[in-house]
Amino acid sequence: MTRRLPDFEAWAIFAKVAECGSFSGAARELGLANPTVSKAIGRLEAQLGLALLARTSRRLSLTEAGRGALERASRILREGEALEDEAADQAHVPRGRVRISAPLSFGTAFLGGILPDFLAAYPEITLEFALSDRRVDLVAEGFDVALRIAALDDSSLLARSLCKVRILLVGAPAYFAGRGHPTHPRELQHHDALAYSGSAQRGVWRFRHPLFGEETVEPPVRLWSDNADLLNPVLVDGQGIALQPEFLVWRELRDGQLEIGMPDWSAPALGLHLVMPPNPLRPQRVQLLIDYLAKALAHPPWDSQLKGKPPAKFRA
């Protein structure tokens, strides 16, 4: 028996409805009438004999079958967009929306400074940033790319490493003058810690020494925050010490407001990565942004500061 061609359009519409959270939002994004979107979903559900979406007067949510189908449906949508972009005349101006997830502190500190050049070069591309320390599901939530500062887990996602991010034990000179410089992680039990509560192992600080190996400590914490930016003014005021990513404290280190507290011991470094859905076909607008971010963030200003070089052009 000849198999019927899959309803690719309906699957793409389903992916857009899941991304937008509503029929009307998907209709606006796709330039379709609301009844067209509703009929496409109804057509799929009739063919499958299963409900993909649970509808109430106030809320639209995925059923178990819908959740199981979403990743592949999103792939159909993204690959269709990418194929159309690839097939289009390259002389056409790149246009459309790109959705990006990025860490909150990193995004507010640096991304705004590098985006004007991209926006000026591609006036028809719209960027939508979601700044949060939450690890989003790129496929299910409809993101084109994410910036992540982490030791990446194995996954089906594609990743492009940009640079390393050192994690530094820092405090104000006045703090160390009064409390002394620790020389071993065990001494941190007698210091006041300011801690980021969003780390994978809350309150656990790990260090490594080239001769003495690894040490783990849980120092007493005077201040917790789920946003590491909040800790900097308290650090500069001399109220404690903290493990901070270098991109948040390089200026204070340069200006002498903070100093490294235990230079012979290092905390595990993290990497700055561009993470993308597994589909190798991407719309031109997405690839342009990926290449731009990779170039702009390959040599960030804290890296130049570390190596004693003048910072590259980087508005921040």
Solvent accessible surface area in square Angstrom, and as a share of the most:
residue,aa,sasa,rsa
1,M,240,1.07
2,T,130,0.75
3,R,219,0.80
4,R,147,0.54
5,L,135,0.67
6,P,64,0.40
7,D,27,0.14
8,F,99,0.41
9,E,109,0.49
10,A,0,0.00
11,W,44,0.15
12,A,20,0.16
13,I,5,0.03
14,F,0,0.00
15,A,2,0.02
16,K,10,0.04
17,V,0,0.00
18,A,25,0.19
19,E,32,0.14
20,C,46,0.28
21,G,40,0.39
22,S,37,0.24
23,F,42,0.17
24,S,44,0.28
25,G,6,0.06
26,A,0,0.00
27,A,3,0.03
28,R,182,0.67
29,E,84,0.38
30,L,57,0.29
31,G,69,0.66
32,L,63,0.32
33,A,60,0.46
34,N,78,0.40
35,P,81,0.51
36,T,58,0.34
37,V,0,0.00
38,S,48,0.31
39,K,141,0.60
40,A,1,0.01
41,I,0,0.00
42,G,33,0.32
43,R,97,0.35
44,L,1,0.01
45,E,27,0.12
46,A,82,0.64
47,Q,81,0.36
48,L,80,0.40
49,G,65,0.62
50,L,102,0.51
51,A,56,0.43
52,L,2,0.01
53,L,5,0.03
54,A,43,0.34
55,R,115,0.42
56,T,96,0.56
57,S,121,0.78
58,R,232,0.85
59,R,168,0.61
60,L,41,0.20
61,S,32,0.21
62,L,40,0.20
63,T,31,0.18
64,E,139,0.62
65,A,34,0.27
66,G,0,0.00
67,R,147,0.54
68,G,65,0.62
69,A,23,0.18
70,L,10,0.05
71,E,77,0.35
72,R,182,0.66
73,A,2,0.01
74,S,8,0.05
75,R,88,0.32
76,I,53,0.27
77,L,12,0.06
78,R,34,0.12
79,E,55,0.25
80,G,30,0.29
81,E,39,0.17
82,A,0,0.00
83,L,101,0.50
84,E,129,0.58
85,D,35,0.18
86,E,100,0.45
87,A,89,0.69
88,A,43,0.33
89,D,84,0.44
90,Q,112,0.50
91,A,87,0.67
92,H,108,0.48
93,V,73,0.42
94,P,23,0.15
95,R,137,0.50
96,G,30,0.29
97,R,69,0.25
98,V,0,0.00
99,R,39,0.14
100,I,0,0.00
101,S,8,0.05
102,A,2,0.01
103,P,23,0.14
104,L,60,0.30
105,S,9,0.06
106,F,0,0.00
107,G,3,0.03
108,T,89,0.52
109,A,28,0.22
110,F,0,0.00
111,L,5,0.02
112,G,52,0.50
113,G,13,0.13
114,I,11,0.06
115,L,24,0.12
116,P,61,0.38
117,D,55,0.29
118,F,0,0.00
119,L,80,0.40
120,A,85,0.66
121,A,64,0.49
122,Y,56,0.21
123,P,99,0.63
124,E,80,0.36
125,I,7,0.04
126,T,80,0.47
127,L,29,0.15
128,E,64,0.29
129,F,55,0.23
130,A,36,0.28
131,L,63,0.32
132,S,43,0.28
133,D,70,0.36
134,R,140,0.51
135,R,123,0.45
136,V,8,0.04
137,D,76,0.39
138,L,3,0.01
139,V,24,0.14
140,A,37,0.29
141,E,54,0.24
142,G,4,0.03
143,F,8,0.03
144,D,14,0.07
145,V,0,0.00
146,A,1,0.01
147,L,2,0.01
148,R,24,0.09
149,I,32,0.16
150,A,15,0.12
151,A,78,0.61
152,L,58,0.29
153,D,105,0.54
154,D,151,0.78
155,S,78,0.50
156,S,79,0.51
157,L,47,0.23
158,L,69,0.34
159,A,58,0.45
160,R,96,0.35
161,S,83,0.54
162,L,24,0.12
163,C,25,0.15
164,K,159,0.67
165,V,0,0.00
166,R,85,0.31
167,I,30,0.15
168,L,12,0.06
169,L,8,0.04
170,V,0,0.00
171,G,0,0.00
172,A,3,0.02
173,P,54,0.34
174,A,78,0.61
175,Y,11,0.04
176,F,5,0.02
177,A,91,0.70
178,G,64,0.62
179,R,108,0.39
180,G,33,0.32
181,H,89,0.40
182,P,4,0.03
183,T,97,0.57
184,H,37,0.16
185,P,1,0.01
186,R,152,0.55
187,E,65,0.29
188,L,0,0.00
189,Q,86,0.38
190,H,142,0.64
191,H,11,0.05
192,D,31,0.16
193,A,0,0.00
194,L,3,0.01
195,A,3,0.02
196,Y,60,0.23
197,S,27,0.17
198,G,48,0.46
199,S,51,0.33
200,A,112,0.87
201,Q,96,0.43
202,R,133,0.48
203,G,9,0.09
204,V,38,0.22
205,W,16,0.06
206,R,100,0.36
207,F,5,0.02
208,R,133,0.49
209,H,18,0.08
210,P,119,0.75
211,L,147,0.73
212,F,139,0.58
213,G,24,0.23
214,E,126,0.56
215,E,43,0.19
216,T,77,0.45
217,V,10,0.06
218,E,110,0.49
219,P,7,0.04
220,P,65,0.41
221,V,38,0.22
222,R,156,0.57
223,L,52,0.26
224,W,93,0.33
225,S,12,0.08
226,D,106,0.55
227,N,43,0.22
228,A,9,0.07
229,D,51,0.26
230,L,91,0.45
231,L,0,0.00
232,N,19,0.10
233,P,89,0.56
234,V,39,0.22
235,L,0,0.00
236,V,51,0.29
237,D,100,0.52
238,G,17,0.16
239,Q,76,0.34
240,G,0,0.00
241,I,0,0.00
242,A,0,0.00
243,L,29,0.14
244,Q,0,0.00
245,P,22,0.14
246,E,9,0.04
247,F,9,0.04
248,L,15,0.08
249,V,0,0.00
250,W,12,0.04
251,R,77,0.28
252,E,33,0.15
253,L,44,0.22
254,R,117,0.43
255,D,86,0.45
256,G,44,0.42
257,Q,83,0.37
258,L,3,0.02
259,E,55,0.25
260,I,56,0.29
261,G,0,0.00
262,M,3,0.01
263,P,104,0.66
264,D,98,0.51
265,W,15,0.05
266,S,67,0.43
267,A,13,0.10
268,P,83,0.52
269,A,51,0.40
270,L,57,0.28
271,G,13,0.12
272,L,0,0.00
273,H,23,0.10
274,L,0,0.00
275,V,3,0.02
276,M,9,0.04
277,P,19,0.12
278,P,32,0.20
279,N,9,0.05
280,P,103,0.65
281,L,71,0.35
282,R,48,0.17
283,P,5,0.03
284,Q,49,0.22
285,R,29,0.11
286,V,2,0.01
287,Q,57,0.25
288,L,43,0.21
289,L,0,0.00
290,I,1,0.00
291,D,62,0.32
292,Y,56,0.21
293,L,0,0.00
294,A,9,0.07
295,K,172,0.73
296,A,28,0.21
297,L,0,0.00
298,A,34,0.26
299,H,120,0.54
300,P,0,0.00
301,P,5,0.03
302,W,5,0.02
303,D,30,0.15
304,S,10,0.07
305,Q,65,0.29
306,L,92,0.46
307,K,118,0.50
308,G,69,0.66
309,K,122,0.52
310,P,116,0.73
311,P,70,0.44
312,A,55,0.42
313,K,153,0.65
314,F,31,0.13
315,R,109,0.40
316,A,83,0.64
